[in-house]
């Protein structure tokens, strides 16, 4: 019976220690030289999408490492191919020094961007990039949480284009919005920021 208070104290001390370690880790600020870090990371609600390989893509897919999310569409004539090509350059620089970061291309044109089309599109730029699509309601909810906007503009003969945010959204390992990189993007500065984050700095 005398051991119970001691055991309780040990358990309590362990819980407090774990909580303190989590608090310190959670409160470490993100430092960005080429982007804007949020003072407090913002939570992302649950969502259910499909990646370019036909697999389920949910909030859990963003946990465990740093990610960049870029919204666009495969028929985009300029911003999307330019940005994905730049991200390929950044990814290669990171991997050359042993760092990694997840790049997610979020389609805002689900009517045309099937998983199969996304597979060919993102694969053209980098086989490690992830393309995601799904129901418009799910895409809209995620865009709201990420702070991204888009609008469909009707064209001739039923064709259309999409105006969309060109920012890169930084997602932390706990699947929260941690910051933004606004264009024009500098590959050297972006790679330096991401390398520092991937290596545990900032």
C-alpha positions in Angstrom: 0.0 0.0 0.0 2.9 2.4 0.7 4.2 2.0 -2.8 1.0 3.5 -4.3 1.8 7.2 -3.5 5.3 6.7 -4.8 4.0 5.1 -8.0 1.5 7.9 -8.4 4.3 10.5 -8.1 6.4 8.7 -10.7 3.5 8.5 -13.1 2.7 12.2 -12.5 6.3 13.2 -13.0 6.5 11.2 -16.2 3.3 12.8 -17.5 4.5 16.3 -16.6 7.9 15.6 -18.2 6.3 14.4 -21.5 3.9 17.3 -21.4 6.7 19.8 -20.9 8.8 18.3 -23.7 5.8 18.5 -26.0 5.1 22.1 -25.0 8.7 23.1 -25.8 8.6 21.3 -29.1 5.2 22.6 -30.1 6.1 26.2 -29.3 9.4 26.3 -31.3 8.8 29.0 -33.9 9.2 28.4 -37.5 11.7 30.7 -39.1 11.5 31.5 -42.8 13.8 33.8 -44.7 11.9 33.7 -48.0 8.3 33.2 -46.7 5.9 34.2 -44.1 5.6 32.0 -41.0 2.4 32.0 -38.9 2.7 33.1 -35.3 0.6 30.0 -34.4 0.2 27.1 -36.8 -3.4 26.7 -38.0 -5.3 23.4 -37.8 -6.6 21.7 -40.9 -9.9 19.9 -40.8 -10.4 16.3 -41.9 -10.8 15.6 -45.6 -10.9 12.7 -47.9 -9.3 12.9 -51.4 -7.6 10.5 -53.8 -3.9 10.7 -54.9 -2.6 10.2 -58.4 -2.1 6.5 -57.8 -5.7 6.0 -56.8 -5.0 5.7 -53.1 -6.9 7.5 -50.3 -5.3 10.8 -49.3 -6.4 12.2 -45.9 -5.0 14.5 -43.3 -2.9 11.7 -41.9 -0.9 11.7 -45.2 0.4 15.1 -44.2 1.7 14.1 -40.8 5.3 13.1 -39.9 7.2 15.5 -42.1 7.2 18.9 -43.7 5.1 19.4 -46.8 4.4 22.0 -49.5 0.9 22.2 -51.0 0.4 24.0 -54.3 -3.1 24.3 -55.8 -3.6 24.3 -59.5 -4.8 22.3 -62.5 -3.3 20.3 -65.3 -4.6 22.6 -68.1 -2.9 25.6 -66.5 -0.8 27.3 -69.2 1.8 29.1 -67.1 1.9 29.3 -63.3 1.5 25.6 -62.6 4.1 24.2 -64.9 6.5 27.0 -64.0 6.0 26.4 -60.3 6.3 22.6 -60.5 9.5 22.8 -62.5 10.9 25.1 -59.9 9.8 22.7 -57.1 11.6 19.9 -59.0 14.8 22.0 -58.9 14.3 22.6 -55.1 13.6 19.0 -54.4 16.7 17.9 -56.2 18.8 20.3 -54.3 17.3 19.1 -51.0 17.9 15.4 -51.8 21.5 16.1 -52.9 22.2 17.2 -49.3 20.2 14.5 -47.7 17.0 16.4 -46.9 13.5 15.7 -48.0 10.1 17.5 -48.1 6.7 16.3 -49.5 5.3 18.2 -52.5 1.5 18.0 -53.0 -0.2 19.3 -56.1 -3.9 19.9 -55.2 -6.1 20.0 -58.3 -8.9 22.6 -58.2 -10.3 21.2 -61.5 -11.7 17.7 -60.5 -13.9 17.5 -63.5 -10.9 17.2 -65.8 -8.1 16.2 -63.5 -8.6 12.5 -62.9 -6.1 10.5 -60.9 -4.8 9.0 -64.2 -4.3 12.5 -65.7 -2.6 13.7 -62.5 -0.3 10.7 -62.6 1.1 11.7 -66.0 1.2 15.4 -65.1 3.0 15.3 -61.8 5.2 12.5 -63.0 6.4 14.6 -65.8 7.9 17.1 -63.3 9.0 14.7 -60.5 8.1 11.1 -59.8 8.1 11.9 -56.0 5.5 14.6 -56.3 1.9 13.7 -55.2 -1.1 14.8 -57.1 -4.5 14.8 -55.4 -8.1 15.2 -56.5 -11.6 14.3 -55.3 -15.1 15.6 -54.8 -15.3 19.4 -55.1 -16.8 19.8 -51.6 -13.7 18.1 -50.2 -11.4 20.3 -52.3 -13.2 23.4 -51.3 -13.1 22.6 -47.6 -9.3 21.9 -47.8 -8.7 25.1 -49.8 -10.6 27.1 -47.1 -8.4 25.6 -44.4 -5.3 26.3 -46.4 -6.3 29.9 -47.1 -6.3 29.3 -50.9 -8.8 30.6 -53.4 -9.8 29.7 -57.0 -12.5 30.6 -59.5 -13.6 28.9 -62.7 -13.8 31.3 -65.7 -16.1 30.2 -68.6 -14.6 30.3 -72.1 -15.8 29.5 -75.6 -17.7 26.4 -76.4 -18.0 25.1 -72.9 -14.3 25.4 -72.2 -13.0 27.1 -69.1 -9.9 28.1 -67.2 -9.2 28.5 -63.5 -7.7 31.4 -61.7 -6.1 30.2 -58.5 -3.8 31.2 -55.7 -0.1 30.8 -56.6 1.2 30.6 -53.0 3.0 27.5 -51.6 1.5 26.5 -48.3 3.9 25.1 -45.7 2.5 22.3 -43.6 4.3 21.2 -40.5 4.8 17.6 -39.3 1.6 17.8 -37.2 -0.4 18.6 -40.4 -1.0 22.2 -39.6 -0.6 25.3 -41.8 2.7 26.8 -40.7 3.4 29.5 -43.3 3.3 30.6 -46.9 5.7 31.3 -49.7 4.4 33.8 -52.2 5.6 34.2 -55.8 8.0 35.0 -57.3 9.8 32.1 -55.8 13.6 32.0 -55.5 14.8 28.4 -55.7 17.9 29.1 -53.7 16.1 30.9 -50.9 13.3 28.3 -50.9 15.7 25.4 -50.8 17.6 27.0 -47.9 14.4 27.5 -45.9 13.1 24.0 -46.5 16.5 22.4 -45.8 16.6 24.1 -42.4 13.1 22.9 -41.6 13.8 19.3 -42.8 16.9 19.2 -40.7 15.1 20.3 -37.6 16.2 23.9 -37.5 13.9 26.9 -37.2 
